[in-house]
């Protein structure tokens, strides 16, 4: 559900959980 929400928001989601986590962390750092 979270991945789908991110994709809907136009966020690139990694193919693997760890890749997705790294992308999410990078996005989080940009926002904060």
Phi and psi restraints in degrees (range 20) as a CNS / XPLOR table:
assign (resid 1 and name C) (resid 2 and name N)
       (resid 2 and name CA) (resid 2 and name C) 1.0 -64.7 20.0 2
assign (resid 2 and name N) (resid 2 and name CA)
       (resid 2 and name C) (resid 3 and name N) 1.0 -43.1 20.0 2
assign (resid 2 and name C) (resid 3 and name N)
       (resid 3 and name CA) (resid 3 and name C) 1.0 -61.1 20.0 2
assign (resid 3 and name N) (resid 3 and name CA)
       (resid 3 and name C) (resid 4 and name N) 1.0 -42.7 20.0 2
assign (resid 3 and name C) (resid 4 and name N)
       (resid 4 and name CA) (resid 4 and name C) 1.0 -63.7 20.0 2
assign (resid 4 and name N) (resid 4 and name CA)
       (resid 4 and name C) (resid 5 and name N) 1.0 -39.8 20.0 2
assign (resid 4 and name C) (resid 5 and name N)
       (resid 5 and name CA) (resid 5 and name C) 1.0 -64.5 20.0 2
assign (resid 5 and name N) (resid 5 and name CA)
       (resid 5 and name C) (resid 6 and name N) 1.0 -41.1 20.0 2
assign (resid 5 and name C) (resid 6 and name N)
       (resid 6 and name CA) (resid 6 and name C) 1.0 -64.9 20.0 2
assign (resid 6 and name N) (resid 6 and name CA)
       (resid 6 and name C) (resid 7 and name N) 1.0 -42.9 20.0 2
assign (resid 6 and name C) (resid 7 and name N)
       (resid 7 and name CA) (resid 7 and name C) 1.0 -64.1 20.0 2
assign (resid 7 and name N) (resid 7 and name CA)
       (resid 7 and name C) (resid 8 and name N) 1.0 -37.4 20.0 2
assign (resid 7 and name C) (resid 8 and name N)
       (resid 8 and name CA) (resid 8 and name C) 1.0 -64.8 20.0 2
assign (resid 8 and name N) (resid 8 and name CA)
       (resid 8 and name C) (resid 9 and name N) 1.0 -34.9 20.0 2
assign (resid 8 and name C) (resid 9 and name N)
       (resid 9 and name CA) (resid 9 and name C) 1.0 -78.0 20.0 2
assign (resid 9 and name N) (resid 9 and name CA)
       (resid 9 and name C) (resid 10 and name N) 1.0 -3.7 20.0 2
assign (resid 9 and name C) (resid 10 and name N)
       (resid 10 and name CA) (resid 10 and name C) 1.0 88.4 20.0 2
assign (resid 10 and name N) (resid 10 and name CA)
       (resid 10 and name C) (resid 11 and name N) 1.0 19.0 20.0 2
assign (resid 10 and name C) (resid 11 and name N)
       (resid 11 and name CA) (resid 11 and name C) 1.0 -93.0 20.0 2
assign (resid 11 and name N) (resid 11 and name CA)
       (resid 11 and name C) (resid 12 and name N) 1.0 134.2 20.0 2
assign (resid 11 and name C) (resid 12 and name N)
       (resid 12 and name CA) (resid 12 and name C) 1.0 -70.7 20.0 2
assign (resid 12 and name N) (resid 12 and name CA)
       (resid 12 and name C) (resid 13 and name N) 1.0 129.3 20.0 2
assign (resid 12 and name C) (resid 13 and name N)
       (resid 13 and name CA) (resid 13 and name C) 1.0 -111.8 20.0 2
assign (resid 13 and name N) (resid 13 and name CA)
       (resid 13 and name C) (resid 14 and name N) 1.0 131.2 20.0 2
assign (resid 13 and name C) (resid 14 and name N)
       (resid 14 and name CA) (resid 14 and name C) 1.0 -66.2 20.0 2
assign (resid 14 and name N) (resid 14 and name CA)
       (resid 14 and name C) (resid 15 and name N) 1.0 157.7 20.0 2
assign (resid 14 and name C) (resid 15 and name N)
       (resid 15 and name CA) (resid 15 and name C) 1.0 -75.7 20.0 2
assign (resid 15 and name N) (resid 15 and name CA)
       (resid 15 and name C) (resid 16 and name N) 1.0 -24.9 20.0 2
assign (resid 15 and name C) (resid 16 and name N)
       (resid 16 and name CA) (resid 16 and name C) 1.0 -114.4 20.0 2
assign (resid 16 and name N) (resid 16 and name CA)
       (resid 16 and name C) (resid 17 and name N) 1.0 155.1 20.0 2
assign (resid 16 and name C) (resid 17 and name N)
       (resid 17 and name CA) (resid 17 and name C) 1.0 -55.6 20.0 2
assign (resid 17 and name N) (resid 17 and name CA)
       (resid 17 and name C) (resid 18 and name N) 1.0 -40.8 20.0 2
assign (resid 17 and name C) (resid 18 and name N)
       (resid 18 and name CA) (resid 18 and name C) 1.0 -68.4 20.0 2
assign (resid 18 and name N) (resid 18 and name CA)
       (resid 18 and name C) (resid 19 and name N) 1.0 -36.5 20.0 2
assign (resid 18 and name C) (resid 19 and name N)
       (resid 19 and name CA) (resid 19 and name C) 1.0 -66.9 20.0 2
assign (resid 19 and name N) (resid 19 and name CA)
       (resid 19 and name C) (resid 20 and name N) 1.0 -41.8 20.0 2
assign (resid 19 and name C) (resid 20 and name N)
       (resid 20 and name CA) (resid 20 and name C) 1.0 -62.1 20.0 2
assign (resid 20 and name N) (resid 20 and name CA)
       (resid 20 and name C) (resid 21 and name N) 1.0 -41.7 20.0 2
assign (resid 20 and name C) (resid 21 and name N)
       (resid 21 and name CA) (resid 21 and name C) 1.0 -63.7 20.0 2
assign (resid 21 and name N) (resid 21 and name CA)
       (resid 21 and name C) (resid 22 and name N) 1.0 -40.8 20.0 2
assign (resid 21 and name C) (resid 22 and name N)
       (resid 22 and name CA) (resid 22 and name C) 1.0 -64.7 20.0 2
assign (resid 22 and name N) (resid 22 and name CA)
       (resid 22 and name C) (resid 23 and name N) 1.0 -42.1 20.0 2
assign (resid 22 and name C) (resid 23 and name N)
       (resid 23 and name CA) (resid 23 and name C) 1.0 -65.5 20.0 2
assign (resid 23 and name N) (resid 23 and name CA)
       (resid 23 and name C) (resid 24 and name N) 1.0 -40.6 20.0 2
assign (resid 23 and name C) (resid 24 and name N)
       (resid 24 and name CA) (resid 24 and name C) 1.0 -65.0 20.0 2
assign (resid 24 and name N) (resid 24 and name CA)
       (resid 24 and name C) (resid 25 and name N) 1.0 -40.2 20.0 2
assign (resid 24 and name C) (resid 25 and name N)
       (resid 25 and name CA) (resid 25 and name C) 1.0 -64.6 20.0 2
assign (resid 25 and name N) (resid 25 and name CA)
       (resid 25 and name C) (resid 26 and name N) 1.0 -41.6 20.0 2
assign (resid 25 and name C) (resid 26 and name N)
       (resid 26 and name CA) (resid 26 and name C) 1.0 -62.6 20.0 2
assign (resid 26 and name N) (resid 26 and name CA)
       (resid 26 and name C) (resid 27 and name N) 1.0 -43.8 20.0 2
assign (resid 26 and name C) (resid 27 and name N)
       (resid 27 and name CA) (resid 27 and name C) 1.0 -63.4 20.0 2
assign (resid 27 and name N) (resid 27 and name CA)
       (resid 27 and name C) (resid 28 and name N) 1.0 -43.0 20.0 2
assign (resid 27 and name C) (resid 28 and name N)
       (resid 28 and name CA) (resid 28 and name C) 1.0 -60.0 20.0 2
assign (resid 28 and name N) (resid 28 and name CA)
       (resid 28 and name C) (resid 29 and name N) 1.0 -41.9 20.0 2
assign (resid 28 and name C) (resid 29 and name N)
       (resid 29 and name CA) (resid 29 and name C) 1.0 -65.5 20.0 2
assign (resid 29 and name N) (resid 29 and name CA)
       (resid 29 and name C) (resid 30 and name N) 1.0 -35.9 20.0 2
assign (resid 29 and name C) (resid 30 and name N)
       (resid 30 and name CA) (resid 30 and name C) 1.0 -67.4 20.0 2
assign (resid 30 and name N) (resid 30 and name CA)
       (resid 30 and name C) (resid 31 and name N) 1.0 -35.5 20.0 2
assign (resid 30 and name C) (resid 31 and name N)
       (resid 31 and name CA) (resid 31 and name C) 1.0 -79.0 20.0 2
assign (resid 31 and name N) (resid 31 and name CA)
       (resid 31 and name C) (resid 32 and name N) 1.0 -23.1 20.0 2
